[in-house]
């Protein structure tokens, strides 16, 4: 088990004159390997002695390519054939793939 990195307030508990960090976020190595980005945020206490802990989780962005999708409802639009003809008739550059 390891303690998560925390940000926000420095302390998680107070009684008005004593400040202490008594609340932590603990995770194991498997969890840390699964969740790429994670951080514990210590929020301001509202009506309690304890600060709320907010766990920020974010996965790596999916950088894999997605297949091309053709939306059939676009093809029935009145300007679709004209627009396609105009765009495909323009040359984009030397590269043949850029023209496609």
C-alpha positions as CSV (number, residue, x, y, z in Angstrom):
1,X,0.0,0.0,0.0
2,X,1.1,3.5,-0.7
3,X,-0.3,7.0,0.0
4,X,-1.6,9.0,-2.9
5,X,-0.1,12.4,-3.6
6,X,-2.4,15.1,-2.3
7,X,-2.9,18.7,-3.2
8,X,-5.1,21.5,-1.9
9,X,-5.2,22.1,1.8
10,X,-2.3,21.0,3.9
11,X,-4.4,19.4,6.7
12,X,-7.5,17.2,6.7
13,X,-8.8,17.8,10.2
14,X,-8.9,20.7,12.6
15,X,-10.7,21.6,15.8
16,X,-10.0,25.3,15.4
17,X,-6.6,25.4,17.0
18,X,-5.0,22.0,16.2
19,X,-4.4,21.0,12.6
20,X,-3.6,17.4,11.6
21,X,-3.5,15.2,8.5
22,X,-5.5,12.1,9.7
23,X,-7.2,11.2,6.4
24,X,-5.3,9.7,3.5
25,X,-5.9,8.0,0.2
26,X,-4.2,4.6,0.1
27,X,-3.8,2.4,-3.0
28,X,-2.0,-0.7,-4.0
29,X,0.5,-1.1,-6.9
30,X,-2.0,-2.9,-9.1
31,X,-4.4,0.0,-8.8
32,X,-1.7,2.6,-9.6
33,X,-0.7,0.6,-12.7
34,X,-4.4,0.6,-13.9
35,X,-5.1,4.2,-13.3
36,X,-2.6,6.3,-15.2
37,X,-3.4,9.7,-13.6
38,X,-4.6,10.0,-10.1
39,X,-4.4,12.6,-7.4
40,X,-6.1,13.2,-4.1
41,X,-7.5,16.8,-3.6
42,X,-8.1,18.0,0.0
43,X,-11.1,20.3,-0.1
44,X,-12.0,23.1,2.3
45,X,-14.1,21.9,5.3
46,X,-17.6,23.3,5.3
47,X,-19.6,22.4,8.5
48,X,-17.3,19.6,9.8
49,X,-13.9,19.3,11.4
50,X,-12.9,17.0,8.5
51,X,-12.0,18.1,5.0
52,X,-13.6,16.3,2.1
53,X,-11.2,14.2,0.0
54,X,-11.8,14.3,-3.7
55,X,-10.1,11.6,-5.9
56,X,-9.2,12.7,-9.4
57,X,-9.0,9.9,-11.9
58,X,-8.1,10.1,-15.5
59,X,-7.2,7.4,-18.0
60,X,-4.7,7.9,-20.8
61,X,-6.3,9.3,-23.9
62,X,-7.1,6.6,-26.5
63,X,-4.7,7.4,-29.4
64,X,-5.7,4.5,-31.5
65,X,-7.2,5.3,-34.9
66,X,-10.9,5.0,-35.3
67,X,-12.5,3.5,-38.4
68,X,-14.1,5.9,-40.9
69,X,-17.8,6.3,-40.4
70,X,-20.2,7.3,-43.2
71,X,-23.4,8.7,-42.0
72,X,-26.2,7.8,-44.4
73,X,-28.5,10.6,-43.4
74,X,-25.9,13.1,-44.7
75,X,-26.1,11.6,-48.2
76,X,-29.7,12.5,-48.7
77,X,-29.1,16.2,-48.1
78,X,-29.8,18.3,-51.2
79,X,-26.3,19.9,-51.3
80,X,-24.4,16.7,-50.7
81,X,-23.6,15.7,-54.4
82,X,-22.6,19.2,-55.3
83,X,-20.4,19.6,-52.3
84,X,-18.7,16.2,-52.8
85,X,-18.0,17.1,-56.5
86,X,-16.5,20.5,-55.6
87,X,-14.3,19.1,-52.8
88,X,-13.0,16.1,-54.8
89,X,-12.2,18.3,-57.8
90,X,-9.7,20.4,-55.8
91,X,-6.1,19.4,-55.7
92,X,-4.6,19.4,-52.3
93,X,-1.0,19.0,-53.1
94,X,1.6,16.6,-54.6
95,X,0.7,13.7,-52.4
96,X,-1.9,11.5,-54.0
97,X,-3.3,10.5,-50.6
98,X,-3.9,14.1,-49.7
99,X,-6.0,14.5,-52.7
100,X,-8.2,11.6,-51.6
